[in-house]
Amino acid sequence: MAVPIRKTATDNVIHLNLRVVGGEKKVRYNKDGSVDKRHSNAVAGRSCEVYPFTSESEIKAVIDVLDRKIKESPDENKRWIAFRNKTLFIIGINVGLRASDLVQLRYSYFYNDDMTFKDFYTLQPQKTKKNKKFVKIFFNQSVKKALEAYANEYPVEDLSGYLFKSREGDSHITAKALWKIIVDVTSEAQLKLNYGTHSLRKTWAYNIWHNAEDKSRALVMLQQCLAHSDSMTTMRYIGILDEEKKEMYESVELGLDFI
């Protein structure tokens, strides 16, 4: 049973602090009493870890949902949003950026003044601005094809403009909005694991490591790209340790023949 302890109101959200008994949810509510879906509303006693998309079938399932939304959109605005979200997803799993950097990408990062594609862009991540650190992101064919399709449908009017504009005004979408997009689309795709904004970055990193011939070298490179302090952090981040633990548990079958 959840017992209310304290309640405070902000502009649009009531934060309800709960003493949780028996692993019930800590829920955040809007003023109208509805559940605030902009937050994860984590369940006490359960892991909040988000997972990468580790197979082509999972990635295809998400893209299929977004393609259906594009095709079945009731109006042009919703069609644009669905197209934007598809482009966002594809670029997100191919550049390995944090959500805070991904949502702020501009057309000028990808295009030269003559609208030819750049091969890379040097970005200063939001999280490391104080340390004046930069990362160089390269653009593969998936990124270029997704952008070309998007630009063909919605021509670029201003190279300095945000690639993933909010539906309101000229600003970019927020990381919270991105989280909601990922949660909704993976739910519609009937994917069972927990996914969020970090899933995009983790998907890029996991598949880099998984497809590498020299996995030790790939791990070192990923550690640098992800700005992790050590390789164990990188392994844990992309789920390699879970795979190794699974193999370890499955390597022995004690008492199987006597059951």
Salt bridges, closest charged atoms under 4 A:
ASP36 OD1 - ARG38 NE 3.13
ASP36 OD2 - HIS39 NE2 3.18
ASP64 OD2 - LYS60 NZ 2.75
ASP67 OD1 - LYS86 NZ 2.69
ASP75 OD2 - LYS78 NZ 3.68
ASP119 OD1 - LYS144 NZ 3.41
GLU153 OE1 - ARG79 NH1 3.06
ASP170 OD1 - LYS165 NZ 3.42
ASP184 OD2 - LYS180 NZ 2.59
GLU188 OE1 - ARG68 NH2 3.37
GLU188 OE2 - LYS69 NZ 2.86
GLU250 OE2 - LYS246 NZ 2.84
